[in-house]
Structure formats: C-alpha cells, structure tokens
C-alpha cells in the first residue's frame, strides 16, 4: 500500500531540499522552504479548528502559498474545495453553501463571501510549525473539483483520500509510458490561472516528482511567457495552440527551451496536430481525461495523429452500445471508464451520481472506438455540452435562463468550433413578442446567472426549430439551416430562420 496522501508529496518536497520547486517572479522557493510553509499552514488550519471531514475552500491566486495551502488542507484531513475563477455571484454562493466551514484567501481573488468564516494566509502563517501529522481517513473526501452542472449550478466531483493515494502523479514507479516520456521534459513547468484546476495541480505534482520547477506565468501570454521564462512545458488549450502555431508561422520566437505542450480540454484534430508538430517540433502531448476519472490516456509527439493513445494497463475502458453492451474494435459507442483514482460521485447530488457512476464504472458520455491495435479514438459527445476555454458547460441551463426573459418563448443552444475559445455558445430563440429582441439584455441575463463563459456569441431569431424524426428539436440542424443569415424573413417566405446578429 502506498503511503497515505499527501505523504508522497511531502516526501517529494523533502527530497528536493534546497532545489527550487516554485518560481514566482524574482522569488524562488526551495523544497525545504515549501515544506516549511506546509507545516505552518497546517498548524494554522488546526488552530482554526479545521480537521477531518470539514470543508475548507481555497480562493487563492497562483503563488507558493496557494500550493502549500492545498497540501496543508490535505495534511489536516480536510475536504479541500477549489473555487475556480469565473463563477457568477450566484454560483459562488452555491459552492460556499455546500458544507464549507472556512474560506482561505490571499487577497488576489474576490473574497466578497457570506456564510463560511474567512481565514487569510497571513493569519494562518502566524502559527508555529508543528511536526506533520496526517489526519485523513481513507474514505473521507479529500477534495471537491467543481465543473459546470446540468442545472446551472456547478457540480462537484468528490475524490476520496483512498483515491488520491492511488493517483500516479507523485509516484514515478506507477507512471505509464507516456507520462515517463513527459516527465523528462518538465524542468520548468508554467503554472497559471488557478491551482484549483485538477490539470494544473497534478502536472505540478508530476513536475516535483520529475525534479523540475513550477514557474508562474502572469500573464500567461504565448509565446512571450515561454521565451521570457525559458519554460520547458505548459498546459495549453486547442485555441491557444492554434494561436501559438499561427504566431510562429508569422513571426517566429525563440522557443528552443520548449519541450512539452500538454493539450487539454478538447479534442485535437489530426490535421491541427500535424501542423503543430511541423511548426513547433515534437513537443505536443495530447491528454484525454475527465474530472470524474482523472487521466484516461495520453499521446506523445510520436503517436498516431487523431488518436488519444493507449489507455494504461491500470485503466479499464469499454466501448458500449445504447443497450450497454460492449462493441467490437472499430465500432463507435459510449466510453465507460474505470480508473484507480476516479471520483466517488458528485457531492450532495445522488441523482446525478447514479446517472454517471454505474456499477463501479464512469459513464463519460463521450463517443469513440478502439482500432485493431488498441488505440483509442474520440468521435463526439453523447451529452449536450459546450467546451469553452477547456471548461465544460451544459446547454440546458443557458436555454432555461434565456427562456425566462419575457420576450423569449423558446431557446436552443449549441456549440461550434471557435478559434479563440475552442467552442463558443450560439443561441437560437423563438420570440414571444414582435422583434427586435434586446440582445444586450439577454446576454446580461446569462452573464449574471451563469457567468461570462456561457454568454452566447450569437443570438439568432427563428420562427421554430427544425425537428428530428422523433419530433424533438434537432439542434444539429440549426446552424446549417439558418446559414447565419442577418436579414429577417419577410412575410410570406417559407418557415425557418428570421435572422441573426452577433
């Protein structure tokens, strides 16, 4: 049995000694110094009454203390709740109302909260460092990672301490082949955005295990951040990758330090991958996973473009048909996945848990197939979601918010590829009143309820939606049938779209 979490991370920090593990501007923090921060912050949390089974939310920037607070929360056995940036006020209130005892802040993120008491990093650090005592119980929930929810409120994947013990990032002996290759390239790993991100944090732990340094990129502009900080690796979304490739084609920068770009958040088309490899060299790693499962598979720069690689031996993947029966190689179906470190379910949401976590398997709601050699390919999604800047958002809540406006009778939302954000939200509305609609008001309504990422890029007015053979609205035909026209339909014309505007 591996040592209880977060002992493997503490061991990595101790082994690093005086080697820098975190670089924040001119500030270098060694492994020993980071371990000291963890000890003091853990003592501060214990003094504040935070311990096993209690929820502590982190609203922190990207800095050494943010990393140390997360690890310290696990040392005391708390349920660490990462609050991602971009939540609306209503969504933030929802997150902080879910059994959160305290919020740890550093003054970087908005901390206008009600309910849980606030603990500042500065106050926590006044505690004297005690010997580290791991208080977690295996079945306790170690962390909640929030994603968009089908109701409009974020939903939280609950990962236990036992599941985190089984994770591979801090244990080199458990690394699958693609991760072993990646680990050799993590000497200077850029961190940005939020360490509450599962991907950002776990690559950070992997960097520790690989002997590298986490380097804060603020702002995370590419290629400038790579050249200025001499970065060797970074997480990157498909839109950022496209922009980086285009920038290099137009006016090449010195990217000689770059050895790994870990593409995350959405599928990477084979043609785009080939172009990136041609322009940037053999640096692109394409990871496939979900918050519910962790990493499922990863390709290296030397794998077949278009696939997401071979799932490691410790991960089970089945492709099933609509009846839940396995299909042969080459046949498309829904991916069911079982990983050692998968979530136990959704926090305080038994109905959604029962829908997704089935007999020990996780329904990914992604569609794909295996080829004859066992490579995994993704071909689409079985759920109505849109991926904006690597974050998943359900179409349903956006539709319901739009439909609450008095001028809207029906609303339908779809996602389409977008060069800037990966995918973008497009709305189609059937008016309840004579046009024109107040599109500014509709966008503000969505922003206030669901956040800016859910605001439609375009709002198209239609008479009625096209119907599928089942009689249900066929949202796949909306974009093709509207043609994104800007002129309203004149009286007497055939039924269909009446216009669009950006």
C-alpha positions as CSV (number, residue, x, y, z in Angstrom):
1,X,0.0,0.0,0.0
2,X,1.3,3.5,-0.8
3,X,1.8,6.0,2.0
4,X,-1.4,7.9,2.8
5,X,-1.9,11.1,0.9
6,X,-0.3,13.7,0.9
7,X,2.7,11.8,2.3
8,X,4.1,11.2,-1.3
9,X,4.0,15.0,-1.9
10,X,5.7,15.7,1.4
11,X,8.4,13.2,0.6
12,X,9.0,14.9,-2.8
13,X,9.4,18.3,-1.1
14,X,11.8,16.8,1.5
15,X,13.8,15.1,-1.2
16,X,14.0,18.4,-3.2
17,X,15.9,20.0,-0.3
18,X,17.4,23.3,-1.5
19,X,16.4,22.8,-5.1
20,X,13.9,25.4,-6.3
21,X,10.4,23.9,-6.7
22,X,8.4,27.1,-7.2
23,X,9.4,30.3,-9.0
24,X,7.2,33.4,-8.6
25,X,8.8,36.4,-10.3
26,X,12.1,37.0,-8.5
27,X,11.1,34.7,-5.7
28,X,12.5,31.2,-5.6
29,X,11.1,28.7,-3.1
30,X,13.0,25.5,-2.3
31,X,11.6,22.2,-1.4
32,X,12.6,22.7,2.2
33,X,11.0,26.1,2.3
34,X,7.8,24.8,0.7
35,X,7.7,22.1,3.3
36,X,8.1,24.7,6.0
37,X,5.1,26.6,4.5
38,X,3.0,23.5,4.6
39,X,3.9,22.8,8.2
40,X,3.0,26.4,9.3
41,X,-0.2,26.5,7.3
42,X,-1.3,23.0,8.6
43,X,-0.7,24.2,12.1
44,X,-2.7,27.4,11.4
45,X,-5.6,25.3,10.0
46,X,-5.6,23.0,13.0
47,X,-5.6,26.0,15.3
48,X,-8.6,27.3,13.4
49,X,-10.4,24.1,14.1
50,X,-10.1,22.7,10.6
51,X,-9.7,18.9,10.5
52,X,-11.0,15.6,9.1
53,X,-14.4,15.8,7.4
54,X,-14.6,19.6,7.3
55,X,-14.7,21.7,4.2
56,X,-12.1,24.4,3.5
57,X,-12.5,26.4,0.3
58,X,-9.5,28.0,-1.3
59,X,-9.8,31.3,-3.1
60,X,-6.2,31.9,-4.0
61,X,-4.0,33.2,-6.7
62,X,-1.1,31.3,-8.2
63,X,1.8,31.5,-5.8
64,X,3.8,29.3,-3.4
65,X,1.3,29.8,-0.6
66,X,-1.6,28.6,-2.8
67,X,0.2,25.4,-3.4
68,X,1.1,25.0,0.2
69,X,-2.4,25.7,1.5
70,X,-3.8,22.9,-0.7
71,X,-1.3,20.4,0.6
72,X,-1.8,21.6,4.2
73,X,-5.5,21.1,3.8
74,X,-4.9,17.5,3.0
75,X,-2.4,17.2,5.9
76,X,-5.1,18.0,8.4
77,X,-7.6,15.7,6.6
78,X,-10.0,18.4,5.4
79,X,-12.1,18.4,2.3
80,X,-10.3,20.9,0.1
81,X,-12.8,22.8,-2.1
82,X,-11.2,24.5,-5.1
83,X,-13.1,27.6,-6.2
84,X,-12.4,28.2,-9.8
85,X,-12.3,31.8,-11.3
86,X,-15.2,33.0,-13.4
87,X,-18.1,31.9,-11.2
88,X,-21.1,34.2,-11.1
89,X,-22.1,35.5,-7.6
90,X,-25.0,33.1,-7.5
91,X,-22.7,30.2,-8.4
92,X,-20.2,31.2,-5.8
93,X,-22.8,31.4,-3.1
94,X,-23.9,27.8,-4.1
95,X,-20.4,26.5,-3.9
96,X,-19.7,28.1,-0.5
97,X,-23.1,26.9,0.9
98,X,-22.1,23.2,0.4
99,X,-20.8,22.3,3.9
100,X,-17.8,24.7,3.7
101,X,-16.5,25.6,7.2
102,X,-14.0,28.2,6.2
103,X,-12.6,30.0,3.1
104,X,-8.8,30.6,2.8
105,X,-7.9,33.8,0.9
106,X,-4.8,35.7,0.0
107,X,-6.4,38.9,-1.3
108,X,-5.8,38.1,-5.0
109,X,-9.2,36.6,-5.8
110,X,-12.6,38.2,-5.0
111,X,-13.4,37.3,-1.4
112,X,-16.8,39.0,-1.0
113,X,-18.5,36.0,0.5
114,X,-21.1,35.3,3.1
115,X,-21.5,32.2,5.3
116,X,-18.2,30.5,6.0
117,X,-15.7,32.4,8.0
118,X,-12.6,33.7,6.2
119,X,-9.1,32.7,7.1
120,X,-6.2,34.6,5.5
121,X,-2.9,33.1,4.5
122,X,-1.2,35.8,6.5
123,X,-3.1,34.8,9.7
124,X,-2.5,31.1,9.2
125,X,1.2,31.6,8.8
126,X,1.5,33.1,12.3
127,X,1.2,29.6,13.8
128,X,4.3,27.8,14.8
129,X,5.2,24.9,12.7
130,X,4.3,21.6,14.3
131,X,5.5,18.1,13.3
132,X,3.3,17.0,10.4
133,X,0.7,14.5,11.5
134,X,-1.6,13.1,8.7
135,X,-5.1,13.1,10.0
136,X,-7.1,12.0,6.9
137,X,-9.2,8.8,6.9
138,X,-9.2,6.8,3.6
139,X,-13.0,7.1,3.0
140,X,-13.1,10.9,3.7
141,X,-13.5,13.2,0.7
142,X,-10.1,14.8,0.1
143,X,-11.2,17.3,-2.5
144,X,-14.1,18.7,-4.5
145,X,-13.4,19.8,-8.0
146,X,-16.2,21.8,-9.5
147,X,-17.4,21.7,-13.1
148,X,-20.4,23.1,-14.8
149,X,-23.6,21.4,-13.8
150,X,-26.7,20.4,-15.7
151,X,-28.9,22.6,-13.5
152,X,-26.7,25.7,-13.9
153,X,-25.1,25.3,-10.5
154,X,-21.6,23.9,-10.5
155,X,-21.4,20.2,-9.6
156,X,-18.5,18.9,-7.5
157,X,-16.6,15.7,-8.2
158,X,-15.8,14.1,-4.8
159,X,-12.4,12.3,-4.7
160,X,-11.6,10.4,-1.5
161,X,-8.2,10.2,0.2
162,X,-8.0,6.5,-0.8
163,X,-8.5,7.5,-4.5
164,X,-5.8,10.2,-4.2
165,X,-3.5,7.5,-2.7
166,X,-3.9,5.6,-5.9
167,X,-3.1,8.5,-8.2
168,X,0.1,8.2,-10.2
169,X,1.5,11.8,-10.3
170,X,3.6,11.6,-7.2
171,X,4.8,8.0,-7.7
172,X,7.3,7.6,-10.6
173,X,7.1,3.8,-10.3
174,X,3.5,4.0,-11.3
175,X,3.9,6.3,-14.3
176,X,2.6,4.9,-17.6
177,X,4.9,5.1,-20.7
178,X,3.6,8.5,-22.0
179,X,4.0,10.1,-18.6
180,X,7.5,8.7,-18.3
181,X,8.3,10.4,-21.5
182,X,6.6,13.7,-20.5
183,X,8.4,13.7,-17.1
184,X,11.8,14.1,-18.8
185,X,10.5,17.5,-20.2
186,X,9.2,19.2,-17.1
187,X,12.3,21.1,-15.9
188,X,10.4,24.4,-16.0
189,X,6.6,24.0,-16.0
190,X,4.4,27.1,-16.4
191,X,1.5,27.4,-13.9
192,X,-1.2,30.0,-14.3
193,X,-4.9,30.5,-13.9
194,X,-5.7,28.6,-10.7
195,X,-4.1,25.7,-8.8
196,X,-7.7,24.6,-8.1
197,X,-7.6,23.3,-11.6
198,X,-7.1,19.5,-11.4
199,X,-4.9,19.5,-14.5
200,X,-2.7,22.4,-13.4
201,X,-2.2,21.0,-9.9
202,X,-1.5,17.4,-10.9
203,X,1.0,18.4,-13.6
204,X,2.6,20.5,-10.8
205,X,3.0,17.4,-8.6
206,X,4.3,15.5,-11.6
207,X,6.9,18.3,-12.0
208,X,8.0,17.9,-8.4
209,X,8.4,14.1,-8.9
210,X,10.4,14.7,-12.1
211,X,12.8,17.1,-10.4
212,X,11.5,20.2,-12.0
213,X,10.3,23.7,-11.0
214,X,6.8,25.2,-11.2
215,X,7.1,28.7,-12.8
216,X,4.3,31.3,-12.5
217,X,3.3,32.8,-15.8
218,X,1.5,36.0,-15.1
219,X,0.0,36.9,-17.6
220,X,0.1,33.5,-19.5
221,X,0.6,35.0,-22.9
222,X,2.2,32.8,-25.5
223,X,4.8,32.8,-26.9
224,X,6.1,35.6,-24.7
225,X,5.7,33.7,-21.4
226,X,7.7,30.7,-22.9
227,X,10.5,32.8,-24.2
228,X,10.7,35.2,-21.2
229,X,10.7,32.5,-18.6
230,X,12.6,29.9,-20.6
231,X,9.8,27.4,-20.0
232,X,10.1,23.8,-21.0
233,X,6.5,22.8,-20.6
234,X,3.0,24.2,-20.3
235,X,-0.7,23.2,-20.3
236,X,-2.3,24.6,-23.4
237,X,-5.9,24.6,-24.8
238,X,-6.5,23.9,-28.5
239,X,-7.3,27.6,-29.2
240,X,-4.1,28.7,-27.5
241,X,-2.2,26.1,-29.5
242,X,-3.7,27.4,-32.8
243,X,-2.7,30.9,-31.9
244,X,0.8,29.9,-30.9
245,X,1.3,28.0,-34.2
246,X,0.0,31.0,-36.2
247,X,2.3,33.4,-34.3
248,X,5.3,31.1,-35.0
249,X,4.4,30.9,-38.7
250,X,4.1,34.7,-39.0
251,X,7.0,35.9,-36.8
252,X,9.0,33.0,-35.1
253,X,10.1,33.4,-31.5
254,X,12.9,31.6,-29.8
255,X,11.1,28.5,-28.4
256,X,14.3,26.5,-28.0
257,X,13.5,25.9,-24.3
258,X,10.1,24.3,-25.1
259,X,9.9,20.6,-24.9
260,X,6.3,19.8,-24.0
261,X,2.8,21.3,-24.5
262,X,0.1,19.3,-22.8
263,X,-3.1,19.9,-24.8
264,X,-6.1,19.7,-22.5
265,X,-9.8,20.5,-22.5
266,X,-11.0,19.5,-26.0
267,X,-10.1,17.1,-28.9
268,X,-7.2,18.0,-31.1
269,X,-7.9,17.2,-34.8
270,X,-5.2,15.2,-36.6
271,X,-4.6,18.0,-39.2
272,X,-4.1,20.5,-36.4
273,X,-1.7,18.2,-34.6
274,X,0.4,17.6,-37.7
275,X,0.6,21.3,-38.3
276,X,1.6,22.0,-34.7
277,X,4.3,19.3,-34.9
278,X,5.6,20.7,-38.2
279,X,5.9,24.2,-36.8
280,X,6.8,23.6,-33.1
281,X,8.6,20.3,-33.3
282,X,8.0,17.1,-31.3
283,X,6.5,18.8,-28.2
284,X,2.8,18.2,-28.3
285,X,1.3,15.7,-25.8
286,X,-2.5,15.3,-26.0
287,X,-4.2,14.2,-22.8
288,X,-7.7,12.8,-22.6
289,X,-9.4,12.6,-19.2
290,X,-12.3,13.9,-17.2
291,X,-12.7,15.5,-13.8
292,X,-14.6,12.3,-12.8
293,X,-11.8,9.9,-13.8
294,X,-8.5,11.7,-14.0
295,X,-6.3,10.9,-16.9
296,X,-7.6,8.2,-19.2
297,X,-4.9,8.2,-21.9
298,X,-2.2,10.4,-23.4
299,X,-0.4,10.6,-26.7
300,X,3.2,11.6,-27.1
301,X,4.5,13.5,-30.1
302,X,5.4,10.2,-31.7
303,X,2.0,8.6,-31.6
304,X,-0.5,8.4,-34.4
305,X,-2.3,11.7,-35.0
306,X,-6.0,11.6,-34.4
307,X,-6.0,9.1,-31.6
308,X,-5.7,9.8,-27.9
309,X,-3.3,6.9,-27.4
310,X,-3.4,3.7,-25.5
311,X,-5.0,3.7,-22.0
312,X,-2.6,2.5,-19.4
313,X,-2.9,-1.1,-18.1
314,X,-4.4,0.1,-14.8
315,X,-7.3,1.8,-16.5
316,X,-10.2,-0.1,-17.9
317,X,-12.1,1.3,-20.9
318,X,-15.1,-0.3,-22.5
319,X,-17.0,1.0,-25.6
320,X,-20.7,0.2,-25.2
321,X,-23.7,0.5,-27.4
322,X,-27.1,2.1,-26.5
323,X,-28.0,-1.1,-24.6
324,X,-24.9,-1.0,-22.5
325,X,-23.3,-4.0,-24.4
326,X,-19.6,-3.9,-25.4
327,X,-18.9,-3.4,-29.1
328,X,-16.0,-4.8,-31.2
329,X,-12.9,-2.7,-32.3
330,X,-13.8,-0.2,-35.0
331,X,-17.4,0.2,-33.8
332,X,-18.4,3.5,-32.2
333,X,-20.1,3.6,-28.8
334,X,-20.1,5.4,-25.5
335,X,-16.9,5.2,-23.4
336,X,-17.3,3.6,-19.9
337,X,-14.1,4.1,-17.8
338,X,-12.8,2.7,-14.5
339,X,-9.6,4.2,-13.0
340,X,-7.9,3.7,-9.6
341,X,-8.2,7.4,-8.7
342,X,-11.7,8.1,-10.0
343,X,-14.2,10.2,-8.1
344,X,-16.6,8.5,-5.7
345,X,-19.5,10.6,-7.1
346,X,-20.9,14.1,-7.1
347,X,-21.1,15.9,-3.7
348,X,-24.6,16.2,-2.4
349,X,-26.1,15.1,-5.8
350,X,-27.3,11.4,-5.6
351,X,-29.4,11.6,-8.7
352,X,-26.5,12.7,-10.9
353,X,-24.2,10.3,-9.2
354,X,-26.5,7.4,-10.0
355,X,-26.6,8.5,-13.7
356,X,-22.9,8.7,-14.2
357,X,-21.3,6.3,-11.7
358,X,-22.6,2.9,-12.7
359,X,-21.5,-0.4,-11.1
360,X,-18.0,0.9,-10.5
361,X,-17.7,2.5,-14.0
362,X,-17.9,6.1,-15.0
363,X,-20.1,7.0,-18.0
364,X,-18.0,9.5,-19.8
365,X,-20.8,10.5,-22.3
366,X,-18.1,10.6,-24.9
367,X,-18.3,8.6,-28.1
368,X,-15.4,6.7,-29.6
369,X,-13.9,3.4,-30.7
370,X,-10.7,1.3,-30.5
371,X,-8.8,0.4,-33.6
372,X,-7.4,-3.1,-34.1
373,X,-4.2,-2.2,-32.2
374,X,-6.0,-0.9,-29.2
375,X,-5.6,2.9,-29.8
376,X,-8.5,5.0,-28.6
377,X,-10.3,7.5,-30.9
378,X,-12.9,10.0,-29.9
379,X,-15.7,10.9,-32.4
380,X,-18.1,13.0,-30.5
381,X,-20.2,13.5,-27.4
382,X,-23.4,11.9,-26.2
383,X,-24.3,14.8,-24.0
384,X,-25.4,18.4,-24.7
385,X,-22.4,20.3,-23.6
386,X,-20.1,23.1,-24.9
387,X,-16.4,23.3,-24.0
388,X,-15.3,26.9,-23.6
389,X,-11.6,27.6,-22.8
390,X,-11.3,23.9,-21.6
391,X,-14.2,24.2,-19.3
392,X,-17.4,22.2,-19.8
393,X,-20.8,23.9,-19.8
394,X,-24.2,22.4,-20.2
395,X,-26.5,23.8,-22.9
396,X,-29.7,23.2,-20.8
397,X,-29.1,25.9,-18.1
398,X,-28.3,28.5,-20.8
399,X,-31.5,27.6,-22.6
400,X,-33.5,27.8,-19.4
401,X,-32.1,31.2,-18.4
402,X,-32.8,32.7,-21.9
403,X,-36.3,31.4,-21.8
404,X,-37.0,33.2,-18.5
405,X,-36.9,36.5,-20.4
406,X,-40.4,37.8,-21.2
407,X,-39.6,38.3,-24.8
408,X,-38.4,34.7,-25.4
409,X,-40.8,31.8,-25.9
410,X,-38.2,29.1,-26.6
411,X,-34.5,28.9,-26.6
412,X,-32.0,26.4,-28.0
413,X,-28.2,26.5,-27.5
414,X,-25.5,24.8,-29.5
415,X,-21.7,24.9,-29.5
416,X,-19.5,25.4,-32.6
417,X,-15.7,25.4,-33.1
418,X,-14.1,28.8,-32.2
419,X,-10.6,29.9,-32.9
420,X,-10.4,31.8,-29.6
421,X,-12.1,29.6,-27.1
422,X,-12.2,26.1,-28.6
423,X,-16.0,26.2,-28.8
424,X,-18.5,29.1,-28.5
425,X,-22.1,29.3,-27.4
426,X,-24.7,30.1,-30.0
427,X,-28.3,30.7,-29.1
428,X,-31.5,30.3,-31.2
429,X,-34.6,31.9,-29.8
430,X,-38.3,31.8,-30.8
431,X,-39.6,35.3,-29.8
432,X,-42.6,35.7,-27.6
433,X,-43.1,39.3,-28.8
434,X,-42.5,41.1,-32.0
435,X,-38.8,41.6,-32.9
436,X,-36.4,43.1,-32.4
437,X,-35.2,41.4,-29.2
438,X,-33.0,43.2,-26.7
439,X,-29.9,41.0,-27.2
440,X,-27.9,43.1,-24.7
441,X,-30.4,42.3,-22.0
442,X,-30.4,38.6,-23.0
443,X,-26.6,38.4,-22.8
444,X,-26.6,40.2,-19.4
445,X,-29.2,37.8,-18.1
446,X,-27.0,34.9,-18.9
447,X,-23.8,36.5,-17.6
448,X,-25.5,37.4,-14.3
449,X,-26.9,33.9,-13.8
450,X,-24.2,31.6,-15.3
451,X,-21.1,33.7,-15.8
452,X,-19.4,35.3,-18.9
453,X,-18.3,32.0,-20.4
454,X,-21.9,31.0,-21.1
455,X,-22.9,34.2,-22.8
456,X,-23.9,33.5,-26.4
457,X,-21.6,34.7,-29.1
458,X,-24.6,35.0,-31.5
459,X,-28.3,35.1,-30.9
460,X,-30.4,34.0,-33.9
461,X,-34.1,34.6,-34.1
462,X,-36.1,31.7,-35.6
463,X,-39.8,31.0,-36.1
464,X,-39.5,27.4,-34.9
465,X,-36.7,24.8,-34.6
466,X,-36.2,22.1,-37.1
467,X,-37.5,18.7,-35.9
468,X,-35.8,15.3,-35.8
469,X,-37.8,12.2,-36.8
470,X,-38.6,11.7,-33.2
471,X,-40.5,15.0,-33.2
472,X,-37.9,16.6,-30.9
473,X,-36.0,19.8,-31.8
474,X,-33.0,18.9,-33.9
475,X,-30.3,21.3,-32.7
476,X,-27.7,19.8,-35.0
477,X,-29.6,21.3,-38.0
478,X,-29.9,24.8,-36.5
479,X,-26.6,26.2,-37.7
480,X,-26.8,24.5,-41.2
481,X,-30.4,25.5,-41.8
482,X,-30.0,29.1,-40.7
483,X,-26.9,29.7,-42.6
484,X,-26.2,32.5,-40.1
485,X,-28.4,35.0,-42.1
486,X,-28.5,38.6,-41.0
487,X,-31.7,39.6,-42.7
488,X,-35.1,38.8,-41.2
489,X,-37.5,36.5,-43.0
490,X,-40.1,38.6,-44.9
491,X,-43.8,37.9,-44.7
492,X,-44.9,35.1,-46.9
493,X,-41.5,33.4,-47.0
494,X,-41.0,29.7,-46.2
495,X,-40.9,28.9,-42.4
496,X,-37.4,29.0,-41.0
497,X,-34.9,31.4,-39.5
498,X,-35.8,35.0,-39.3
499,X,-32.3,36.4,-38.7
500,X,-29.2,36.6,-36.6
501,X,-26.9,39.2,-35.2
502,X,-23.6,38.9,-33.3
